[in-house]
Amino acid sequence: MTENNFNSLQRCITALKFMGIYLQRTEDTTLPQHIASSQIDHSSDGPSQRGPAVVSSGSPRPPLVETASDCSTWRRIARTAWYVVMNVLYLVASGHELSQQDYSRTSFAEIILNIWYLVSISMILFSLLTCAMKQRSFCRLFATIAKIPRIDSKHGRFCSTFDAALVLSMVITRTLILYYDIKQIMAFSNDKRKQTARICSTFTAILIWAFLFTFVVSFNFLVCIITRYFKQTSSALNDNQPEETTENTLDCVDGFTGGSPRTSKFKTRKLLRHVEETLLLIDRGIEQTIDVFSWVFIFLSIMFMCDLVFGLYTVATKLQSGDLAAVWSLAYATEAFFFLHLIHNPADALSDAEEAFILRLREFMFHLDNEVFVTNTAPILFALQRPRRLTLSSYGNIGRSSFINTLAFMLSYVVVAVQFSDTSKPAQSA
């Protein structure tokens, strides 16, 4: 990664620590400089070049996590205290939100609202517990991501235009929800008790939204690094494509930047070795990403689906009456839809980058000398057989197709619930 990209990773870790999601440990995860700051070398001239395969060292970079010798006791205590305070704040805010609900209500719409709150808060608590249990996994994931070589800006940005539009839309919808909450707070100006309770509920909603936003955007950022690494390796294969000749051998051509047949063979082996290291590093990164995020996303997907389904149900039942709660529910449903999209988009981008990488690799290997092909491609061929999918801990795949199928299934229940609510009204009035 370039220095700016490495700084972006540092900011991502800082945001997770600030929100109480990640507790920085004191283990030494300083990376070897030739790995931590390496990049693909397109100008290597032959076997006299030393170092890892097809990489060259850049400027030294600081470690992602401070070593025990550099980290004072007071700083460790401060970080731990902040982590504990944030998690206690989540628990207290969630408990307050649950205690404010009136569970004695018996109408169908009110029961639906209570179920909505119970499911959402419960999923938040389960997510916090899972994050607390995944601290070592977080540390391993960051160490693996930091080993990914430098990624040039020409291989895409960390946030696509569509994802950036989703993030902006989420901020707008949250602003609308906040506007509604402020109007409710002002409406209770004569009742200080209700006004205080509403202020606490608004603070809880903002705190939970910040937790969700930081977690989901961090996932997007980390997966995007892996995706861009696929694209960079594909570009290296395309730029160093051997020329096709009648003999179909690299011994007779200047396959890369010119040189003797021995030089061309050496550079081909170096590039293939780099491809093997790329696949190994990407597989490790995907495995650790699934380990860290899968169970949390299972809980968050349940919560967002409930927000979407119950929000649309509230809109359908209260829109005709002109109740402002319909707009509030629509904003919640829209925000949940954006969150779900932001979770599932990176998986499809990763799959597209992998397909492009495999195509470039097949084109490259097609023109290889038989000796080079037999002696250097077996590990790559075995690695290509491994599926690279972001999954929800084997309960399903992350991707837009899975999201759309689940959404269509859940929306059918919205229609049933609305029809049931319409048929129950005459009975209640009678």
Disulfide bonds with the S-S distance in Angstrom:
none
